[in-house]
């Protein structure tokens, strides 16, 4: 039954969304290595820029954005190098708890206490049709840096073109993890065929590092199906419904 439901959902979704237009939206393409502190030791993300906006953390000029796998970031994992990880030098940074979905590949972890250091992630989304409708979707979570204690909260705010967004920060308590959330924003493309997409992590923690996680960033065109496509999709759903009824009837015997 779960497989049938998944097939039905897929059949409908393929009618309303098209190709992802975000370059490296899963953060799998890393330059200078496979993981680490973006902007440090040659580590970078293809298609993305990490910029330090403000903050009081020592004299280092870097943003506080790290890329690595969920398994690396998890408590007990190998950690991801951070130039800000410890007083007087860098260290391998972990998060409290076992971060789920280690098979997702790379994720981003960004310091969310803007009084410590504020980081902006940005990319340019090209190939847009002027005045057409699109959806921005991304997965995100709230976490806390391992080795610190206290209640924290974190979230993301930003914009895609002229459309702002805010996930609202999630409070996770001491040593907590929010679980992965999915955010969806609708927007209309401007006249140029490209838009700047930016993310800024924010939260509270008073030096108890709240961390905001990000993955699977997508911008998809909203496709309005032709009447014949609607008819075909609904015919397919009727077939699925019929199969489901037969399965229930057989199970009831």
C-alpha positions as CSV (number, residue, x, y, z in Angstrom):
1,X,0.0,0.0,0.0
2,X,2.8,2.4,0.8
3,X,4.3,1.8,-2.6
4,X,1.0,2.4,-4.3
5,X,0.6,5.7,-2.4
6,X,4.1,6.8,-3.3
7,X,3.4,6.0,-7.0
8,X,0.2,8.1,-6.9
9,X,2.0,11.0,-5.2
10,X,4.8,10.8,-7.8
11,X,2.3,10.8,-10.7
12,X,0.7,14.0,-9.5
13,X,3.9,15.8,-8.6
14,X,5.4,15.3,-12.0
15,X,2.6,17.3,-13.4
16,X,3.3,20.4,-11.3
17,X,7.1,20.7,-11.1
18,X,9.9,20.7,-13.6
19,X,13.7,20.5,-13.5
20,X,15.7,21.8,-10.5
21,X,17.4,25.1,-11.5
22,X,19.8,25.4,-8.5
23,X,23.4,24.5,-9.2
24,X,24.8,22.2,-6.5
25,X,21.7,22.4,-4.4
26,X,22.7,19.3,-2.5
27,X,26.2,20.6,-1.8
28,X,27.9,17.5,-3.2
29,X,30.4,19.4,-5.4
30,X,33.1,20.7,-3.0
31,X,36.4,22.3,-4.2
32,X,39.7,21.9,-2.4
33,X,38.6,18.7,-0.6
34,X,35.6,16.7,0.4
35,X,34.5,18.5,3.6
36,X,35.6,21.4,5.9
37,X,35.2,25.1,6.7
38,X,34.1,27.0,3.6
39,X,36.7,29.7,2.8
40,X,39.4,28.0,4.9
41,X,42.2,25.9,3.5
42,X,40.9,26.2,0.0
43,X,37.5,24.6,0.7
44,X,34.6,26.0,-1.4
45,X,31.2,25.1,-2.8
46,X,30.7,25.1,-6.6
47,X,28.1,27.7,-7.4
48,X,27.8,29.1,-3.9
49,X,29.4,32.0,-1.9
50,X,29.6,32.1,1.9
51,X,30.1,35.7,3.2
52,X,30.7,36.8,6.8
53,X,28.3,39.8,7.4
54,X,29.1,40.7,11.0
55,X,29.9,39.3,14.4
56,X,32.3,39.6,17.3
57,X,34.3,36.4,17.0
58,X,38.0,37.2,17.1
59,X,39.9,38.6,14.1
60,X,39.4,35.8,11.7
61,X,37.6,37.0,8.5
62,X,35.8,33.8,7.6
63,X,32.1,33.0,7.6
64,X,31.1,30.1,9.9
65,X,29.7,27.6,7.3
66,X,30.9,24.0,7.3
67,X,30.2,21.3,4.7
68,X,30.3,17.5,5.4
69,X,28.2,14.5,5.7
70,X,25.6,13.9,8.4
71,X,27.6,11.0,9.7
72,X,30.7,13.2,10.1
73,X,28.7,15.9,12.0
74,X,26.9,13.3,14.3
75,X,28.0,13.0,17.9
76,X,30.8,10.4,17.9
77,X,31.6,11.0,14.2
78,X,34.9,12.1,12.8
79,X,33.7,15.8,12.8
80,X,34.3,18.5,10.2
81,X,37.2,20.9,10.5
82,X,36.2,24.4,11.8
83,X,38.6,27.3,12.2
84,X,36.3,28.6,14.9
85,X,36.0,25.3,16.7
86,X,38.2,26.1,19.8
87,X,39.9,29.1,21.4
88,X,43.3,29.7,19.8
89,X,42.8,27.4,16.8
90,X,40.6,25.0,14.8
91,X,39.2,21.7,15.7
92,X,36.9,19.0,14.4
93,X,33.3,20.1,15.0
94,X,30.5,17.8,15.8
95,X,26.8,18.3,16.7
96,X,25.0,16.8,19.7
97,X,23.1,13.6,18.9
98,X,23.0,11.3,15.9
99,X,22.1,13.4,12.9
100,X,19.7,11.2,10.9
101,X,19.7,10.5,7.1
102,X,23.4,9.9,6.8
103,X,22.8,8.7,3.3
104,X,21.7,12.2,2.2
105,X,25.3,13.0,1.2
106,X,26.7,16.4,2.2
107,X,24.8,19.0,4.3
108,X,25.7,22.5,5.5
109,X,26.0,23.5,9.1
110,X,26.1,27.2,9.9
111,X,26.5,29.1,13.1
112,X,23.1,30.7,13.9
113,X,24.1,33.2,16.7
114,X,24.6,36.3,14.6
115,X,26.1,38.2,17.6
116,X,29.0,35.6,17.3
117,X,29.2,35.5,13.5
118,X,26.6,36.1,10.8
119,X,26.9,34.2,7.6
120,X,25.1,34.6,4.3
121,X,25.1,31.8,1.7
122,X,24.1,32.9,-1.8
123,X,23.9,31.6,-5.4
124,X,22.4,32.9,-8.7
125,X,19.6,30.9,-10.1
126,X,19.6,31.2,-13.9
127,X,17.3,29.9,-16.7
128,X,14.2,31.5,-15.3
129,X,11.3,32.5,-17.5
130,X,10.4,36.2,-16.8
131,X,7.1,36.5,-14.8
132,X,6.7,32.8,-14.6
133,X,5.8,31.0,-11.3
134,X,8.4,28.9,-9.4
135,X,8.7,27.1,-6.0
136,X,11.8,27.2,-3.8
137,X,12.1,24.1,-1.5
138,X,14.8,23.1,0.9
139,X,15.4,20.8,3.9
140,X,16.7,22.3,7.1
141,X,17.1,21.5,10.8
142,X,18.2,23.1,14.1
143,X,21.0,21.6,16.1
144,X,23.7,22.5,18.7
145,X,27.5,22.3,18.6
146,X,28.9,19.4,20.6
147,X,30.7,20.3,23.8
148,X,28.4,23.2,24.8
149,X,25.2,23.1,27.0
150,X,22.1,25.3,27.2
151,X,18.8,25.8,25.4
152,X,19.2,27.0,21.8
153,X,17.0,27.8,18.7
154,X,17.9,28.3,15.1
155,X,16.3,28.8,11.7
156,X,16.8,30.4,8.3
157,X,15.8,33.6,6.7
158,X,16.6,35.0,3.2
159,X,15.2,35.8,-0.1
160,X,14.8,34.6,-3.7
161,X,14.7,37.6,-5.9
162,X,12.3,40.1,-4.4
163,X,10.5,37.4,-2.3
164,X,11.7,37.1,1.4
165,X,11.3,34.0,3.5
166,X,11.7,33.0,7.1
167,X,11.4,29.5,8.4
168,X,10.8,30.7,12.0
169,X,13.5,29.5,14.5
170,X,12.9,26.2,16.2
171,X,13.7,25.8,19.9
172,X,15.4,22.5,20.5
173,X,16.4,22.7,24.2
174,X,19.7,21.5,25.6
175,X,21.7,19.1,23.3
176,X,18.7,18.8,21.0
177,X,18.0,18.2,17.3
178,X,14.8,19.3,15.6
179,X,14.7,16.6,12.9
180,X,14.6,17.6,9.2
181,X,12.0,20.1,8.1
182,X,11.0,20.9,4.5
183,X,10.2,24.5,3.6
184,X,8.4,25.6,0.4
185,X,8.2,29.2,-0.9
186,X,6.3,30.3,-4.0
187,X,7.7,33.2,-6.1
188,X,7.4,34.9,-9.5
189,X,10.6,35.4,-11.5
190,X,11.6,38.9,-12.4
191,X,12.3,40.3,-15.9
192,X,16.0,39.3,-16.2
193,X,15.8,35.5,-16.3
194,X,17.9,35.1,-13.1
195,X,17.5,35.7,-9.4
196,X,19.9,35.8,-6.4
197,X,19.0,33.2,-3.8
198,X,20.3,33.9,-0.3
199,X,20.2,32.2,3.1
200,X,21.1,33.7,6.5
201,X,21.2,31.5,9.6
202,X,19.8,33.0,12.8
203,X,19.0,31.9,16.3
204,X,19.6,32.3,20.0
205,X,22.0,30.7,22.3
206,X,24.2,33.3,24.1
207,X,27.4,31.6,23.1
208,X,25.9,28.1,23.3
209,X,26.4,27.6,19.6
210,X,23.1,27.1,17.8
211,X,23.6,25.6,14.4
212,X,21.3,25.7,11.4
213,X,21.5,22.9,8.9
214,X,20.6,23.0,5.2
215,X,20.3,20.6,2.3
216,X,18.5,19.7,-0.9
217,X,17.9,23.3,-2.2
218,X,15.7,23.3,-5.3
219,X,14.0,25.9,-7.5
220,X,11.4,24.3,-9.8
221,X,9.1,25.8,-12.4
222,X,5.4,25.3,-11.7
223,X,4.1,23.6,-14.8
224,X,0.4,24.0,-15.7
225,X,-0.6,20.8,-17.4
226,X,-2.6,20.6,-20.5
227,X,-6.2,19.2,-20.1
228,X,-5.1,16.0,-21.7
229,X,-2.3,15.6,-19.2
230,X,-4.8,16.1,-16.3
231,X,-7.0,13.4,-17.8
232,X,-4.1,11.0,-18.2
233,X,-3.0,11.6,-14.6
234,X,-6.4,11.1,-13.2
235,X,-6.9,7.9,-15.3
236,X,-3.7,6.6,-13.8
237,X,-4.9,7.4,-10.3
238,X,-8.2,5.6,-10.9
239,X,-6.1,2.5,-11.9
240,X,-4.1,2.8,-8.7
241,X,-7.3,3.2,-6.7
242,X,-8.7,0.1,-8.3
243,X,-5.6,-1.9,-7.4
244,X,-5.8,-0.7,-3.8
245,X,-9.5,-1.8,-3.6
246,X,-8.6,-5.3,-4.9
247,X,-5.8,-5.6,-2.3
248,X,-8.1,-4.6,0.5
249,X,-10.7,-7.0,-0.7
250,X,-8.2,-9.9,-0.8
251,X,-6.9,-9.1,2.6
252,X,-10.5,-9.1,4.0
253,X,-11.1,-12.7,2.8
